[in-house]
Amino acid sequence: MLGAALRLRLRVLRRRLRGQRRRRRSRGGRAAVEDAGREPVLLVSGMGGSVLHARRRSNPKFDLRVWVRILFANLDFKKYLWSLYNADSGYVEPLDDDVEIVVPEDDHGLYAIDILDPSWGPHYLDMVMIFVKATDKAMAGLRTKLETAYKTSRGKKVNIISHSMGGLLVRCFMSMNHDVFSKYVNKWICIACPFQGAPGCINDSLLTGLQFVYGFESFFFVSRWAMHQLLVECPSIYEMLPNLNFNWTEKPTIQVWRKNPEKDGMVELVQYEASDCVSLFEEALRNNELTYNGKKVALPFNMSVFKWATETRRILDNAELPDTVSFYNIYGRAYDTPYDVCYGSESSPIGDLSEVCHTVPAYTYVDGDCTVPIESAMADGFAAKERVGVGADHRGLLSNENVFELLKKWLGASEKAPRCRVSKKPRVVDLGS
């Protein structure tokens, strides 16, 4: 998940590499040899990790940045980004048929990911997809990016850096295109990936929404409820629900304090494990709706998206890392991370389950990055070269100096980096903030 005022230092790395190339070219023949060793880097984002523009099919001149923005943020978000999942096409489509949402491709896509809000200064570097699912279109787009980078660099294999949901997209692509992945990819560096889901954060997002900023700033950004109405139709949210097949140390739950009409209104704490949550989602969201251009649009729990996400989970669970690809995992640690979610209280219980969607949740926490628990982020199931825990939150990892140093080391971009022998055994390291 994203927020304003954050940036990844890869832009600096990119400029440094360019500077190194220039210096090497000036040194003559030796420069060409050294430069030939550089490999292309492809950045794959999580949810909300790129600038989005709305364009009108009826007016080619209309081009409006709708994510992320400050002025009229909530108004334009609802007008252009509210969407419905089309089970026939398999895509999420804007409520306005005349609108299409695009990611700007300026500067090879770096414009869209280097700064989430260009008019308010540098923020966050990330790339490729927002509010996506593992559709054929997404897979084809990632394949095209890999092929282009491979050919442009004259046959050098690509190094992938993914963040959050972007890691699941890469994993899904690898599972579905194992030979292609092996052909084009050299290293995959994964940052804060919810390999087994993000229980507390995602369960609550489906029920009450998601808030990026708090306090006074929240009045200038997208509201929690406006975001909720998008996320109910967002396949990525369903794909990040806790994995039912994973052997959790303690199974994540949703708890609801309810009045039991069969016991004279006695208040009970009802517990839903991950396998039971669908019935809760269906009941709580059965009357959920929004108003668009004066018309009511029903937004219940979307079983079509859930079934698609269940199939995606099967694909993710079957992913195998090619022997030729080196995998590295960076995860956040030392931050309270929502795990179990509770609605209502013994003194103020929930009556109808639809009230849950308008209730402030209470969490129980585990260690993680504020969004993804360590247990999920570490459970990649691959023979990793290194797994490193960094003391930073989900977004803060992207502006963390320790992360930047790790990226430089693993990409071979460190200045005067000493040559060292790589251990065949995976290393697990914890770094402080």
Secondary structure, DSSP 4 states (H G I P E B T S, - for coil): ---SS---THHHHHHHHHHHHHHHHHT-HHHHHHHTT---EEEE--TT-S-EEEEETTEEEEEEEEES-STTHHHHIIIII-EEEETTTTEEEESSTTEEEE---GGGGHHHHH-SSGGG-------S-SS--S-HHHHHHHHHHHHHHHHHTTSPPEEEEEETHHHHHHHHHHHH-HHHHHHHEEEEEEES--TT--HHHHHHHHHH---S--GGGGGGS--HHHHHHHHTT-HHHHHTSPPTTS--SS--EEEEEEEEGGGTTEEEEEEEEGGGHHHHHHHHTTT-EEEETTEEEE----HHHHHHHHHHHHHHHT----TT-EEEEEEE-SEEEEEEEEES-SSS-BSSGGGGGGS--EEEEEEEBSSSBHHHHH---S--SEEEEES--TTGGGG-HHHHHHHHHHHT-STTPPP-PPPSS-EEEEE--
